[in-house]
Amino acid sequence: MGTIPHDAAPKAVLAHMIRNTHGELERISLCDTEASMAETEGHTVTVNATADDIAEEMLPLPASEYMDDKTWTAIAPGLKALADHFEKNPTQYDRWPAIMPPTSPDLPDDLIPARMNALGRMFHAPLDLTAYIELNELAFARAADRPANKDLFKDESWTADWNSIYQEDLETLDQRSIAISEMMSEHASEKAAFGDGPPGSHRKDVLGDLEQQEIDFAIKTYFGPEGENTQSAEPWTDIPY
């Protein structure tokens, strides 16, 4: 995973991190009594962990593996403050790396795991923490049947509309898919020839693979077997995700 820079800020206390007897993170809790009992039972506990501590230990695995919605709701604003710090103090790049697409509030449930998987394959906290927070907030909100917290999203994400982005004609979607395949093939050829791809090619390949999955989803959702645009929110066939 992407290491959290040592000068990352802010340092707000969020929760307690409880590890099992092997030193592996087991859960994150808001309860002082639970943390104290775990320590008594021989678990390693980081009391009053900061946003930096939690991000360093937990990311990029889904937050639901370590906490419930109540805990996430309490700590997410602290993680968002850390993400905002990264955006205000960007790392300098010769070329800005490819980044995750906006997390629109109407992102289909089927695509959340695919995006989380993409994050796991390329995660670098200064670039990807915002997308991580948005995706986890969307997943928690839907599981808990509550509104998503707008404050945890960038404006461009909150105002994005997945349906309008992907309700294109079939020919356009096919052309996009072909272009992505050609890019990834070119990167593979360079790696085979020179032992490595061009700078940033891994991120581009991960995001290209994600976009191909989403194009496939869009085609199966919006187009019937004969290629006609059904303009339907329901897929015409089962989605293999």
C-alpha contacts under 8 A as a table, 3 or more apart, distances in Angstrom:
res1	aa1	res2	aa2	distance
1	M	59	L	7.05
1	M	60	P	6.59
1	M	120	G	7.37
1	M	122	M	7.46
1	M	123	F	5.33
1	M	124	H	6.22
1	M	125	A	7.76
2	G	123	F	5.48
2	G	124	H	3.75
2	G	125	A	5.10
2	G	126	P	7.88
3	T	56	E	6.46
3	T	124	H	6.98
3	T	125	A	6.65
4	I	8	A	6.77
4	I	52	D	6.84
4	I	55	A	7.32
4	I	56	E	5.82
4	I	125	A	6.21
4	I	126	P	7.58
5	P	8	A	5.29
8	A	52	D	6.87
8	A	82	L	7.16
8	A	85	H	7.45
8	A	86	F	7.62
9	A	52	D	7.31
9	A	82	L	5.87
9	A	85	H	6.45
10	P	51	A	7.31
10	P	52	D	7.79
10	P	78	G	7.96
10	P	81	A	6.87
10	P	82	L	6.02
10	P	85	H	7.60
11	K	50	T	5.47
11	K	51	A	6.34
11	K	52	D	6.89
12	A	50	T	5.39
12	A	51	A	6.37
12	A	78	G	6.69
13	V	48	N	5.34
13	V	49	A	5.59
13	V	50	T	4.43
13	V	51	A	6.86
14	L	30	L	7.79
14	L	48	N	6.26
14	L	49	A	5.86
14	L	50	T	5.47
14	L	51	A	6.40
14	L	74	A	7.45
14	L	75	I	5.44
14	L	78	G	6.89
15	A	28	I	6.63
15	A	29	S	5.78
15	A	30	L	5.02
15	A	31	C	7.98
15	A	47	V	7.09
15	A	48	N	5.23
15	A	49	A	5.42
15	A	50	T	7.28
15	A	75	I	7.16
16	H	28	I	5.63
16	H	29	S	5.23
16	H	30	L	6.21
16	H	31	C	7.66
16	H	32	D	7.69
16	H	35	A	6.51
16	H	45	V	6.88
16	H	46	T	5.65
16	H	47	V	4.67
16	H	48	N	5.22
16	H	49	A	5.51
17	M	25	L	7.00
17	M	26	E	7.81
17	M	27	R	6.25
17	M	28	I	4.66
17	M	29	S	6.59
17	M	35	A	7.91
17	M	45	V	5.63
17	M	46	T	5.01
17	M	47	V	6.61
17	M	49	A	6.59
17	M	54	I	7.44
18	I	25	L	6.04
18	I	26	E	5.75
18	I	27	R	5.40
18	I	28	I	6.04
18	I	29	S	7.60
18	I	35	A	6.81
18	I	38	A	7.15
18	I	43	H	6.75
18	I	44	T	6.04
18	I	45	V	4.59
18	I	46	T	6.54
19	R	22	H	7.49
19	R	23	G	5.25
19	R	24	E	5.01
19	R	25	L	4.18
19	R	26	E	4.88
19	R	27	R	6.93
19	R	43	H	5.79
19	R	44	T	5.14
19	R	45	V	6.15
20	N	23	G	5.36
20	N	24	E	5.50
20	N	25	L	6.47
20	N	26	E	5.79
20	N	43	H	5.36
20	N	44	T	6.73
21	T	24	E	7.47
21	T	42	G	6.73
21	T	43	H	5.41
21	T	44	T	7.09
23	G	43	H	7.83
23	G	44	T	6.63
25	L	57	E	7.32
25	L	58	M	7.54
25	L	66	Y	7.94
26	E	66	Y	6.32
27	R	65	E	7.66
27	R	66	Y	4.28
27	R	67	M	6.06
28	I	66	Y	5.63
28	I	67	M	5.62
28	I	71	T	7.68
29	S	32	D	7.92
29	S	34	E	7.39
29	S	35	A	7.22
29	S	67	M	6.95
29	S	71	T	6.63
30	L	71	T	6.38
31	C	34	E	5.29
31	C	35	A	6.42
32	D	35	A	5.18
32	D	36	S	6.17
33	T	36	S	5.05
33	T	37	M	6.08
34	E	37	M	5.18
34	E	38	A	6.11
35	A	38	A	5.14
35	A	39	E	6.26
35	A	45	V	6.65
35	A	47	V	7.30
36	S	39	E	5.17
36	S	40	T	6.29
37	M	40	T	5.00
37	M	41	E	6.25
38	A	41	E	5.04
38	A	42	G	6.58
38	A	43	H	5.34
38	A	44	T	7.64
38	A	45	V	7.29
39	E	42	G	5.26
39	E	43	H	4.89
39	E	44	T	6.04
39	E	45	V	6.00
40	T	43	H	7.23
46	T	49	A	5.90
49	A	52	D	7.93
49	A	53	D	5.65
49	A	54	I	6.47
50	T	53	D	5.06
50	T	54	I	6.29
51	A	54	I	5.26
51	A	55	A	6.01
51	A	75	I	7.79
51	A	78	G	5.77
51	A	79	L	5.47
51	A	82	L	6.85
52	D	55	A	5.23
52	D	56	E	6.00
52	D	79	L	7.96
52	D	82	L	7.49
53	D	56	E	5.26
53	D	57	E	6.21
54	I	57	E	5.21
54	I	58	M	5.74
54	I	59	L	7.79
55	A	58	M	5.42
55	A	59	L	5.38
55	A	79	L	7.39
56	E	59	L	6.28
58	M	61	L	6.13
58	M	63	A	7.32
59	L	62	P	7.34
59	L	63	A	7.86
60	P	119	L	6.78
60	P	120	G	5.49
60	P	123	F	6.54
60	P	132	Y	7.36
61	L	65	E	7.38
61	L	116	M	7.99
61	L	120	G	6.93
62	P	65	E	5.85
62	P	66	Y	7.97
62	P	116	M	7.31
62	P	136	N	6.80
63	A	66	Y	5.63
63	A	67	M	6.28
63	A	72	W	7.39
63	A	136	N	6.67
64	S	67	M	5.27
64	S	68	D	6.22
64	S	69	D	7.76
64	S	136	N	7.88
64	S	140	F	7.63
67	M	71	T	5.96
67	M	72	W	6.55
68	D	71	T	5.47
68	D	72	W	6.27
69	D	72	W	5.00
69	D	73	T	5.98
69	D	140	F	5.97
69	D	141	A	7.87
69	D	144	A	7.14
70	K	73	T	5.18
70	K	74	A	6.41
71	T	74	A	5.15
71	T	75	I	6.32
72	W	75	I	5.28
72	W	76	A	5.60
73	T	76	A	5.58
73	T	77	P	7.57
74	A	77	P	6.98
75	I	78	G	5.43
75	I	79	L	6.60
76	A	79	L	5.05
76	A	80	K	6.09
76	A	133	I	7.09
76	A	152	L	7.51
77	P	80	K	4.87
77	P	81	A	6.20
77	P	152	L	6.85
78	G	81	A	5.10
78	G	82	L	6.49
79	L	82	L	5.03
79	L	83	A	6.26
79	L	133	I	7.44
80	K	83	A	4.91
80	K	84	D	6.08
80	K	130	T	6.90
80	K	133	I	6.98
80	K	152	L	6.26
81	A	84	D	5.03
81	A	85	H	6.22
82	L	85	H	5.01
82	L	86	F	6.47
83	A	86	F	5.12
83	A	87	E	6.41
83	A	126	P	7.03
83	A	129	L	5.68
83	A	130	T	5.58
84	D	87	E	5.04
84	D	88	K	6.21
84	D	130	T	7.86
85	H	88	K	5.16
85	H	89	N	6.10
86	F	89	N	5.08
86	F	90	P	5.72
86	F	126	P	5.31
86	F	127	L	7.83
87	E	90	P	5.45
87	E	126	P	7.35
90	P	126	P	7.40
91	T	126	P	7.69
93	Y	96	W	5.59
93	Y	97	P	7.72
97	P	200	G	6.27
97	P	203	R	7.53
98	A	200	G	7.51
98	A	203	R	6.37
98	A	204	K	6.04
98	A	207	L	7.72
99	I	127	L	7.00
99	I	128	D	7.36
99	I	203	R	7.87
99	I	207	L	7.78
100	M	128	D	7.26
100	M	131	A	6.73
100	M	207	L	7.01
102	P	131	A	7.50
102	P	156	E	6.71
102	P	157	S	4.55
102	P	160	A	6.83
103	T	107	L	6.68
103	T	131	A	6.87
103	T	134	E	6.31
103	T	135	L	6.61
103	T	153	F	7.91
103	T	157	S	5.03
103	T	158	W	7.22
103	T	160	A	7.45
104	S	107	L	5.33
104	S	157	S	5.04
104	S	158	W	5.60
104	S	159	T	6.85
104	S	160	A	4.87
104	S	161	D	5.72
104	S	162	W	6.00
105	P	138	L	7.19
105	P	148	A	7.79
105	P	157	S	7.53
105	P	158	W	6.06
105	P	159	T	7.93
105	P	160	A	7.42
105	P	161	D	7.41
106	D	161	D	6.53
106	D	162	W	6.10
106	D	163	N	7.60
107	L	111	L	6.99
107	L	112	I	7.42
107	L	161	D	7.94
107	L	162	W	5.78
108	P	111	L	5.59
108	P	112	I	7.07
109	D	112	I	5.56
109	D	113	P	7.95
109	D	139	A	7.83
110	D	113	P	6.75
110	D	114	A	7.65
110	D	239	I	8.00
110	D	241	Y	6.55
111	L	114	A	5.17
111	L	115	R	6.31
111	L	214	E	7.16
111	L	241	Y	7.95
112	I	115	R	5.21
112	I	116	M	6.22
112	I	135	L	6.67
112	I	139	A	7.31
113	P	116	M	5.00
113	P	117	N	6.05
114	A	117	N	5.07
114	A	118	A	6.27
114	A	210	L	6.86
114	A	213	Q	7.94
114	A	241	Y	7.88
115	R	118	A	4.99
115	R	119	L	6.26
115	R	135	L	7.87
115	R	210	L	6.93
116	M	119	L	5.07
116	M	120	G	6.28
116	M	132	Y	7.42
116	M	135	L	7.35
117	N	120	G	5.06
117	N	121	R	6.41
118	A	121	R	5.20
118	A	122	M	6.63
118	A	206	V	6.11
118	A	207	L	6.91
118	A	210	L	6.68
119	L	122	M	5.49
119	L	123	F	5.08
119	L	128	D	7.18
119	L	132	Y	7.38
120	G	123	F	5.42
121	R	206	V	7.15
122	M	202	H	7.56
122	M	203	R	6.11
122	M	206	V	7.22
123	F	127	L	7.82
123	F	128	D	6.16
124	H	127	L	5.58
124	H	128	D	5.71
124	H	129	L	7.61
125	A	128	D	5.12
125	A	129	L	4.96
126	P	129	L	6.24
127	L	130	T	7.58
128	D	131	A	5.41
128	D	132	Y	6.22
129	L	132	Y	4.96
129	L	133	I	6.23
130	T	133	I	5.22
130	T	134	E	6.26
130	T	153	F	7.60
130	T	154	K	7.83
131	A	134	E	5.11
131	A	135	L	6.09
132	Y	135	L	5.35
132	Y	136	N	6.15
133	I	136	N	5.26
133	I	137	E	5.99
133	I	152	L	6.93
133	I	153	F	7.87
134	E	137	E	5.16
134	E	138	L	6.15
134	E	152	L	6.28
134	E	153	F	5.70
135	L	138	L	5.14
135	L	139	A	6.19
136	N	139	A	5.04
136	N	140	F	6.04
137	E	140	F	5.18
137	E	141	A	5.91
137	E	148	A	6.44
137	E	149	N	7.25
137	E	152	L	7.50
138	L	141	A	5.19
138	L	142	R	6.21
138	L	148	A	5.97
139	A	142	R	5.39
139	A	143	A	6.18
140	F	143	A	5.13
140	F	144	A	6.02
141	A	144	A	5.18
141	A	145	D	5.80
141	A	146	R	5.03
141	A	147	P	5.94
141	A	148	A	5.25
142	R	145	D	4.86
142	R	146	R	6.36
142	R	147	P	7.67
142	R	148	A	7.79
143	A	146	R	7.96
149	N	152	L	5.76
149	N	153	F	7.56
150	K	153	F	5.51
150	K	158	W	6.82
151	D	154	K	7.72
153	F	157	S	6.11
153	F	158	W	5.87
154	K	157	S	5.22
154	K	158	W	6.24
155	D	158	W	5.14
155	D	159	T	6.11
156	E	159	T	5.43
156	E	160	A	6.02
157	S	160	A	5.12
161	D	164	S	5.49
161	D	165	I	6.33
162	W	165	I	5.10
162	W	166	Y	6.24
163	N	166	Y	5.36
163	N	167	Q	5.79
164	S	167	Q	5.32
164	S	168	E	7.86
165	I	168	E	7.27
166	Y	215	I	7.45
166	Y	218	A	6.08
167	Q	218	A	7.34
167	Q	222	Y	6.91
167	Q	231	Q	7.48
168	E	172	T	6.48
168	E	173	L	6.64
169	D	172	T	5.48
169	D	173	L	6.55
169	D	229	N	7.34
170	L	173	L	5.17
170	L	174	D	6.15
170	L	219	I	6.99
170	L	223	F	7.50
170	L	227	G	6.79
170	L	229	N	7.75
171	E	174	D	5.09
171	E	175	Q	6.16
172	T	175	Q	5.09
172	T	176	R	6.24
173	L	176	R	5.12
173	L	177	S	6.26
173	L	215	I	6.41
173	L	219	I	7.60
174	D	177	S	5.07
174	D	178	I	6.24
175	Q	178	I	5.10
175	Q	179	A	6.19
176	R	179	A	5.14
176	R	180	I	6.28
177	S	180	I	5.20
177	S	181	S	6.27
177	S	212	Q	5.87
177	S	215	I	7.09
178	I	181	S	5.09
178	I	182	E	6.18
179	A	182	E	5.14
179	A	183	M	6.26
180	I	183	M	5.12
180	I	184	M	6.25
180	I	208	G	5.81
180	I	209	D	7.91
180	I	212	Q	7.33
181	S	184	M	5.21
181	S	185	S	6.04
181	S	208	G	7.90
182	E	185	S	5.04
182	E	186	E	6.12
183	M	186	E	5.13
183	M	187	H	6.35
183	M	205	D	7.99
184	M	187	H	5.08
184	M	188	A	6.22
184	M	205	D	5.80
184	M	208	G	7.40
185	S	188	A	5.03
185	S	189	S	6.22
186	E	189	S	5.12
186	E	190	E	6.31
187	H	190	E	5.18
187	H	191	K	6.20
187	H	197	G	5.35
187	H	198	P	6.94
187	H	201	S	6.57
187	H	205	D	7.96
188	A	191	K	5.09
188	A	192	A	6.16
188	A	197	G	6.92
189	S	192	A	5.07
189	S	193	A	6.14
190	E	193	A	5.06
190	E	194	F	5.78
190	E	195	G	7.37
190	E	196	D	6.54
190	E	197	G	5.31
190	E	198	P	7.39
191	K	194	F	5.31
191	K	195	G	4.67
191	K	196	D	4.01
191	K	197	G	4.53
192	A	195	G	5.63
192	A	196	D	7.18
193	A	196	D	7.89
194	F	197	G	7.46
197	G	201	S	5.80
197	G	202	H	7.62
198	P	201	S	5.41
200	G	203	R	5.62
200	G	204	K	6.35
201	S	204	K	4.94
201	S	205	D	5.93
202	H	205	D	5.10
202	H	206	V	6.18
203	R	206	V	5.12
203	R	207	L	6.10
204	K	207	L	5.16
204	K	208	G	5.78
205	D	208	G	4.83
205	D	209	D	6.03
206	V	209	D	5.19
206	V	210	L	6.30
207	L	210	L	4.90
207	L	211	E	6.08
208	G	211	E	5.06
208	G	212	Q	6.19
209	D	212	Q	5.14
209	D	213	Q	6.38
210	L	213	Q	5.14
210	L	214	E	6.32
211	E	214	E	5.00
211	E	215	I	6.01
212	Q	215	I	5.01
212	Q	216	D	6.09
213	Q	216	D	5.09
213	Q	217	F	6.20
214	E	217	F	4.86
214	E	218	A	6.07
215	I	218	A	4.95
215	I	219	I	6.14
216	D	219	I	5.17
216	D	220	K	6.24
217	F	220	K	5.19
217	F	221	T	5.94
217	F	239	I	6.87
218	A	221	T	4.96
218	A	222	Y	5.78
218	A	223	F	7.75
219	I	222	Y	5.48
219	I	223	F	5.31
220	K	223	F	5.76
220	K	224	G	7.12
220	K	235	P	5.68
220	K	236	W	6.16
220	K	237	T	6.45
220	K	239	I	7.42
221	T	224	G	7.96
221	T	232	S	6.83
221	T	233	A	6.65
221	T	234	E	5.93
221	T	235	P	3.77
221	T	236	W	5.97
221	T	237	T	7.66
222	Y	229	N	5.54
222	Y	230	T	5.30
222	Y	231	Q	5.32
222	Y	232	S	5.66
222	Y	233	A	7.15
222	Y	234	E	7.78
222	Y	235	P	6.78
222	Y	236	W	7.77
223	F	226	E	7.67
223	F	227	G	5.31
223	F	228	E	5.23
223	F	229	N	4.41
223	F	230	T	5.35
223	F	231	Q	7.47
223	F	236	W	7.51
224	G	227	G	5.25
224	G	228	E	5.35
224	G	229	N	6.51
224	G	230	T	6.26
224	G	236	W	6.26
225	P	228	E	7.45
225	P	236	W	7.93
232	S	235	P	7.25
235	P	238	D	6.82
235	P	239	I	7.49
